[in-house]
Amino acid sequence: MKISSKQLVDQANQEITTLSVDEALAAQKNDTAVLVDIRDIRELAREGRVPGAVHAPRGMLEFWVDPESPYHRDVFAQENKTYVFFCAAAWRSALATKALQDMGLSPVAHIEGGFTAWKEQGAPVEFPEKKE
């Protein structure tokens, strides 16, 4: 049985929590969430980044979250925080959120519309200084 990427994203979205940009902003401001940007480093440089968000590339995410992995990052061991993932359009983040939920990371969510929606709604964006 063949399944498309769209079907995978649709299935993931049925099993995970999705937050609006406003909900994600409020959770970040209330210090109840860790926003996690899973976009490629080139996307961050080109499009900007969410101030205060943790960057965790999609290709390493499961390894950074797993406490038994040699690549584990302490940022994913915080208690009483919701991990809110986002990518450019909420496709990769839907799949990532579902995978991490399946791994036992809880609570987890992702941002509806991703970084594109974040920017369109006028939420804060920063650009790292370019090194010359």
N, C-alpha and C positions, 0 to 999 in steps of 0.2 A: 504494500500500500504506500503510495507516494503522498507526501504532505508538502505543501508549499510554505515558504517563509511567512507569507501573510497568514496562513492557517496557524502556524506556530505562534505568531504574535497574538492572533485573536484568542487562541486557547489560553495563552499566558494571561492575557488581560481578564479573562473570566475567573482566574484564580488568585489574582493579586490585588492589592489596594492601589488606587490611582488618586493622586492629589492634584488639585488645581495649583496654578502658580501662586495664587494668594494663600492657599493653605500651606504650601511649602515655605513661602516667605515667613508666614506667621510662626511656623514650627522652628525655623531657623532663628528668628528674632527671640523667641521664647526659650531658646537653647534646649529644645526637646528633640531636635533632629540633627543629624549629620547629613548634609547634602553631599552627594558623591557623583562627580562628573566622570563618566566612563568614555568620553570621546577621545579620539586620537590626539596626541600632543599637537599635531599640525592644525587640527580644528580649533584648539584653544588659542593658538597663536593667531590664526586667521580671523576667528569670530569673536574672541574675547572669552572671559570666564566669569563665573559667579563668585563674587567676593566671599571668602570664607569656606568655599566648597573644597572638598578633598578631591584630588585627581587620582583615579585608579583606572588605568587603561583596561578596556574590556577583556583583552587577552590574558590579563593576569588576575582578574578579579576573584575568581574562585580560589586561587592559590593564596591571595592576600587575606581572604576571609577565613580560610581553614586554619584553626589554631595548631594543627598538627603538621602543617606544611612548612618547609624551611623558608618559604617566602612570606609567611604570616606577617601582617602589619597590626600593631597595637591599636590603631585607630578603629579597627573592626572588633574590638573587645570591650567597647564601652557599654555599660549597663544603663538602663533607663533612657535610651536614645532610640529614635526611629531612624533607620537608614533609608534615605530618600535618594534614589538613583535617577540620573537623567542622561540622555544623549542628545543628539540633534533633533530627532523627530519622535521619540518615545517608542521606537521599534526595538533597538538594541537594549534599552533599559527595561522594557517589558520582559524580554527573554532573560536578562541578567537578574532581574528581581525575582522571577519565577525560579531560576536555578538556585539562587541564594536562599530563598524561602525553603526550597526542597532540601538544602543543606542544613537547615535549622536556624539560620540567622533570622532573628525576630525582635521587634517588628520591622518590616520592610515595606516600602512603597516606591512608586515612581511618579514623575511629574507628567501630567497630561500635556502632550504637545512638545515636551522636551525643551531644550534650550531655545529653539525657534519661538515657542510660545512665550518663554521667559522674556526674550528680547522684545517681542511684539507687544507685550503688556507693560513695557517700560520698567521692568524690574532691574536692579543694579547689575551692571556689567563692567568689568575692568579689563584692561589690556596690560600684560606685563611689559616692563620697559625693555626696549630692544637694545641688545649689546652691540656696540659698534666696534 
